[in-house]
Amino acid sequence: EICALRGDLNGDGGWDVLDIVTLSNCVFADNCAEEQNSCAGDMNGDGNYNILDIVILANCVLVDNCDDG
């Protein structure tokens, strides 16, 4: 499976705080919408959604250190 834009959980074509909120809701509330998120939320590519993915996405958004891999 290929991600069009890893970290773009809301599908708006970029990275922002809303993506962090969506991923946090997925991880902490176990409320992941696979059909929307696909593999976009798996920031470290380990096949899971967890706190490490949130940290990577927050670093991407807040420090402008994003990798679209």
C-alpha positions as CSV (number, residue, x, y, z in Angstrom):
1,E,0.0,0.0,0.0
2,I,1.4,3.4,-1.0
3,C,0.5,6.5,0.9
4,A,-0.2,9.6,-1.2
5,L,0.8,11.9,1.6
6,R,1.8,10.3,4.9
7,G,0.5,12.4,7.8
8,D,-2.3,14.0,5.9
9,L,-5.1,12.3,7.8
10,N,-7.8,14.7,6.8
11,G,-7.0,14.5,3.1
12,D,-6.5,18.3,2.6
13,G,-3.2,17.9,0.8
14,G,-1.0,19.3,3.6
15,W,0.0,18.9,7.2
16,D,-1.5,20.9,10.0
17,V,-2.8,20.8,13.6
18,L,-6.1,19.1,12.4
19,D,-4.0,16.1,11.3
20,I,-2.4,15.9,14.8
21,V,-5.9,16.0,16.4
22,T,-7.2,13.3,14.0
23,L,-4.3,11.0,14.7
24,S,-4.5,11.7,18.5
25,N,-8.2,10.8,18.4
26,C,-7.3,7.6,16.5
27,V,-4.6,6.6,19.0
28,F,-6.1,7.6,22.3
29,A,-9.8,7.0,21.7
30,D,-9.2,4.0,19.5
31,N,-11.3,5.8,16.8
32,C,-9.4,5.2,13.6
33,A,-11.3,5.5,10.4
34,E,-9.2,3.3,8.1
35,E,-11.1,4.3,5.0
36,Q,-10.1,7.9,5.6
37,N,-6.7,7.5,7.2
38,S,-5.4,4.5,5.1
39,C,-1.7,4.3,6.0
40,A,-1.4,8.1,6.4
41,G,-1.3,7.9,10.2
42,D,1.5,5.3,10.3
43,M,4.2,7.9,10.4
44,N,7.1,5.5,11.2
45,G,5.9,2.7,8.9
46,D,5.6,0.0,11.6
47,G,2.0,-1.0,10.7
48,N,0.5,0.5,13.9
49,Y,-1.0,3.8,15.1
50,N,0.6,4.8,18.4
51,I,2.1,7.7,20.4
52,L,5.3,7.6,18.3
53,D,3.3,8.4,15.2
54,I,1.8,11.4,17.0
55,V,5.2,12.6,18.0
56,I,6.6,12.3,14.4
57,L,3.5,14.1,13.0
58,A,3.8,16.9,15.6
59,N,7.4,17.4,14.8
60,C,6.4,17.6,11.1
61,V,3.7,20.2,11.7
62,L,5.2,22.3,14.5
63,V,8.8,22.3,13.4
64,D,8.1,22.1,9.7
65,N,10.2,18.9,9.4
66,C,8.0,16.8,7.1
67,D,8.9,13.8,4.9
68,D,6.1,13.0,2.4
69,G,7.4,9.4,2.2
